[in-house]
Amino acid sequence: MEKLKTLDVVALLEDQLARGLRRGQVGTVVEVLAPGVFEVEFSDNQGRTYAALALRSDQLMILHHDVAQVA
């Protein structure tokens, strides 16, 4: 499994319905809180944050924008 780091773009692997988030929603890792735990920010198309929460690495999938990033 790839190691998550600050500014990685990620997608949720499971619903977080209590926070209004569904599987597949895209966010950005903004802080490493502890080993395997990350603060992820979810923003709209205008850059306004609508949710920020701590998530475990097993709840997230790193998204890639180009082929060169795939190992």
C-alpha positions in Angstrom: 0.0 0.0 0.0 1.2 3.5 -0.8 2.1 5.8 2.0 -0.2 8.8 2.3 1.4 12.3 2.7 0.3 15.9 3.0 -1.4 17.3 -0.1 -2.2 13.8 -1.5 -5.6 13.8 -3.3 -7.7 11.0 -1.9 -11.2 9.4 -2.2 -13.2 7.9 0.6 -13.6 4.1 0.5 -16.6 4.1 2.8 -19.5 6.4 3.6 -19.2 8.9 6.4 -22.9 9.7 6.6 -22.8 11.4 9.9 -20.5 14.0 8.2 -22.6 14.1 5.0 -19.8 12.3 3.0 -20.3 9.4 0.7 -17.9 6.7 -0.7 -15.9 8.2 -3.6 -15.9 11.8 -2.5 -12.6 13.5 -3.1 -10.6 15.3 -0.5 -7.0 16.5 0.2 -4.7 15.3 3.1 -3.9 18.5 5.0 -2.1 17.0 8.0 -0.6 13.8 9.3 -2.1 13.4 12.8 -0.5 10.1 13.8 0.9 7.0 12.1 -1.9 5.9 9.7 -4.3 8.8 10.7 -4.7 11.9 8.5 -6.7 15.1 8.6 -8.6 15.2 5.2 -10.3 18.4 3.9 -13.3 18.2 1.5 -13.9 21.3 -0.6 -16.4 22.4 -3.2 -15.5 23.7 -6.7 -15.0 27.2 -5.4 -12.4 26.0 -2.8 -14.8 26.3 0.2 -14.3 23.6 2.8 -17.5 21.8 3.7 -15.9 19.0 5.8 -12.6 18.2 7.5 -12.1 15.1 9.6 -9.6 12.6 10.8 -9.5 9.4 8.8 -7.4 6.2 8.8 -5.4 5.2 5.8 -7.6 2.2 5.3 -10.5 4.5 4.7 -8.8 6.3 1.8 -7.5 5.7 -1.7 -4.8 7.9 -3.3 -5.9 9.3 -6.6 -3.4 9.8 -9.4 -3.5 12.5 -12.1 -0.9 11.0 -14.5 0.6 7.7 -15.4 4.1 8.6 -14.1 2.9 8.5 -10.5 1.7 4.8 -10.7 4.4 2.5 -9.5 
